[in-house]
Structures are given as structure tokens and as C-alpha cells.
Amino acid sequence: ADESSGYESESAGGERAAAAAGGTRGRQRRARTAFTSEQVCRLEKTFQRQKYLGASERRKLAAALQLSEMQIKTWFQNRRMKLKRQI
């Protein structure tokens, strides 16, 4: 009965923290994904081969790593930005 949907601002304390940080009350932010070392390794190997994934490649990788397509898409966006900063 006391299950969480995975949103960090689900509790009353989280709502207050979001409101204090200038967040809107009706909009909740998703908790940060903690990738396993195996997932990161596979993502990095894939990134070394190709910097951009098509929809079908993203779908296959998401299924293989048990992540959502949005998590894969976001990881690749963040990784490209990291590469850009390093260069």
C-alpha cells in the first residue's frame, strides 16, 4: 500500500524542496537513474562505435539493458555533450 512511483518529489518533503528550488507544484521531476557498471560499459562500447543511435538501434539496446528508450536517448545526449566539453 505504501509503494513509490519512482519520483523523488513524491513525498511532502520533496514537494517543499521542489517549491523552494523554484519548481512548479504540479510538475514532478523523475529521480536520477543509477546505471549499473554493466549498463555503462555496454553504453560506452556502443558510443565508441556510433555517436548517434537510430530508433531501432535504441529500441534494441533499451531491451537488452532493461532501460527505457528515453533513458538511452538521454544517456547518449549527455555523453555527446561530455565529449564536446572534453574536446
VMD Tcl script that draws the C-alpha trace (Angstrom):
set ca {
  {0.00 0.00 0.00}
  {2.99 2.29 0.61}
  {4.65 1.93 -2.82}
  {6.53 4.66 -4.63}
  {6.15 5.51 -8.30}
  {9.87 6.30 -8.52}
  {9.56 10.07 -8.35}
  {11.86 11.71 -5.84}
  {9.46 14.59 -5.13}
  {6.53 12.31 -4.34}
  {6.73 12.88 -0.59}
  {5.60 16.11 1.08}
  {9.22 16.97 1.90}
  {10.18 16.56 -1.75}
  {7.37 18.87 -2.83}
  {8.54 21.52 -0.39}
  {12.11 21.16 -1.63}
  {10.97 21.46 -5.26}
  {8.86 24.52 -4.44}
  {11.75 26.11 -2.55}
  {14.02 25.49 -5.56}
  {11.59 27.34 -7.81}
  {9.88 24.24 -9.23}
  {6.20 24.20 -10.09}
  {3.90 22.31 -7.76}
  {2.02 20.25 -10.35}
  {5.13 19.10 -12.18}
  {7.33 16.43 -10.64}
  {10.87 15.57 -11.62}
  {11.94 11.97 -12.16}
  {14.62 10.52 -9.91}
  {18.13 10.19 -11.35}
  {18.78 6.79 -12.95}
  {21.58 4.81 -11.32}
  {23.09 2.79 -14.17}
  {24.86 -0.44 -13.30}
  {28.51 -0.84 -14.30}
  {27.47 -3.43 -16.91}
  {24.97 -0.99 -18.43}
  {27.53 1.82 -18.54}
  {30.11 -0.49 -20.10}
  {27.71 -1.57 -22.85}
  {26.58 2.03 -23.43}
  {30.20 3.24 -23.70}
  {31.11 0.44 -26.14}
  {28.12 1.31 -28.29}
  {29.02 5.01 -28.12}
  {32.58 4.28 -29.30}
  {31.16 2.60 -32.42}
  {28.48 5.20 -33.15}
  {27.71 8.54 -31.58}
  {24.07 8.58 -32.70}
  {21.51 5.76 -32.49}
  {18.54 5.28 -34.76}
  {15.14 4.35 -33.36}
  {15.52 0.61 -34.00}
  {19.04 0.52 -32.51}
  {17.85 2.45 -29.47}
  {14.91 0.07 -29.02}
  {17.19 -3.00 -29.19}
  {19.72 -1.53 -26.77}
  {16.98 -0.48 -24.34}
  {15.55 -4.00 -24.34}
  {18.98 -5.59 -23.88}
  {19.86 -3.30 -20.95}
  {16.36 -3.27 -19.41}
  {16.15 0.52 -19.68}
  {13.61 2.77 -21.36}
  {14.30 4.24 -24.79}
  {14.17 7.70 -23.21}
  {16.93 6.72 -20.76}
  {19.09 5.52 -23.67}
  {18.38 8.66 -25.67}
  {19.20 10.92 -22.72}
  {22.38 8.97 -21.90}
  {23.62 9.41 -25.49}
  {22.76 13.13 -25.47}
  {24.64 13.60 -22.20}
  {27.60 11.53 -23.43}
  {27.89 13.60 -26.62}
  {27.90 16.77 -24.52}
  {30.60 15.29 -22.28}
  {32.70 14.51 -25.37}
  {32.16 18.04 -26.67}
  {33.34 19.51 -23.35}
  {36.44 17.29 -23.37}
  {37.35 18.45 -26.88}
}
mol new
graphics top color blue
foreach p $ca { graphics top sphere $p radius 0.5 }
foreach p [lrange $ca 0 end-1] q [lrange $ca 1 end] { graphics top cylinder $p $q radius 0.2 }
display resetview
